[in-house]
Amino acid sequence: MPHPSGLPDLCIVIESDGEDRATEFQPLDWRNLDPSALRNRIRDLGLAGLGGAVFPTYIKLNPGATRKVPTLILNGAECEPWITCDDRLMRERAEGILRGAVAMQAILHADAIIVGIEDNKPEAAAALQAAAKQLGLPVEVTIVPTLYPSGGGKQLAYLLTGKEMPAGGRSTDAGVQVFNVATAYSLHRAIDLGEPMLSRVVTVTGHVSEPQNFEVRIGTPIEDLIRQAGGELAGATGKLIGGPMMGFELRDDTAPLTKAVNCVIVKNRKLFPAAPPALACIRCGECARACPALLQPFEMYWYAKAKDFGKAQSYRLFDCIECGCCSYVCPSHIPLVDFFRFAKGEIWAREREKEASEQARQRHEFHQFRLEREKQEKADKLAAKAVDRLKTVETGSSDPEAERKKAILQAAIERAQKAKEGITPKNVDGLTPQIQQEIADIEARRAQLRETAHAKDEDSA
């Protein structure tokens, strides 16, 4: 899988029949659909953010308890070098992008749509302005300076609105929601054509014969994509998924293209020289000065390296956008972002384990509660039956069949008692007076015991 971890995963291999046919898609009547039902349809169509984070679109389209997100921002900054897929998409399919933005605006009840584009993309800005005029949409196309990493969601929102996003929170907490322009275009395809997210635009560049952008279907082997760009040239040293700042190494060319892959860069020694060995941190503070999120990367690095993840998290680890600025300026050449990714992964894994443990504890406690509840219910039933029997005795009313059986039993007991009283001891002739006295004492004790038992029966009754 094309993932920073480099780990494999289970995949389905689909063999093409070569006919290149798809089922007939049905457009969504999204204007008349309930917002919740519309979001569920968007979920089923597989829409996700195409800016890199791949966050599910249907979740971002939920305004939450506020019922409204005043400002909708389309991110067309594409600030990282080498990547041009969003630029080409805005130039060629501006109308589709804005149609998707209109649906986003309606779902979020946004008052304004702002498109942020860096000043090195004048053709894309002109295309969006022309499309907005043609569609009659009050869309504000704003040009921002070309400065990495202004394409980050929180950074772009601050540039366009002046609102700072809360630490540990989301942009919606400040009344802003940010979507990539490619995500808006995929939403247009979903609602106007009924098409799931089947493809995306990808930049293939670097040490290849014909660097260019392709619209590629999800699942296409990356080696086929490189071959379509003319193949890698002699001297290639590897591949990057993503840009040179935030990208990661591709370990296997047969990995499939996923929704998160926006760029494939073929490296060579000239374009990407080998990184020098990492040295000890000298605590110079250059990483902190370069951090666009105003964090302290050297502190997070120390605690991540020591696996003190709680302390690393206290330095706002999860506010790190992994832009790579700190690693780029580090004079000791420490791969700081790799440590931050490692720490985040470990924290997430521990949270999942904690959640699984909590669920097991809750299941055990409910099992014990259920056993106690069943035991109590059984005791309550027995007590209720006893109360009913007592009421029956007090009222003198009972079941005729039960009375008949009781009478038969009582008669049998009386017959046995009379038979026992009528028994004459045998072999008592010629006994000595002492033995006769012992027998008399025994019979007297038996009579006394019978009287006691009879008295207890009367008391119970």
Secondary structure, DSSP 8 states (H G I E B T S, - for coil): --STT------------SS----------GGGS-HHHHHHHHHHTT-B-SSSS--BHHHHT--GGGS--SEEEEEE---STT--HHHHHHHH-HHHHHHHHHHHHHHHT-SEEEEEEETT-HHHHHHHHHHHHHHT--EEEEEE---TTTTSHHHHHHHHH-----TTS-GGGGTEEEEEHHHHHHHHHHHHH---S-EEEEEEEESBSS-EEEEEETT-BHHHHHHHTT-B-TTEEEEEES-TTT-EE-S-TT-B--TT--EEEEEETTTS-------------HHHHH-TT---HHHHHHHHHTT-HHHHHHTTGGG----SHHHHH-TT---HHHHHHHHHHHHHHHHHHHHHHHHHHHHHHHHHHHHHHHHHHHHHHHHHHHHHHHHHHHHT---HHHHHHHHHHHHHHHHHHHHHHT---SS-TT--HHHHHHHHHHHHHHHHHHHHHHHHHHHH-
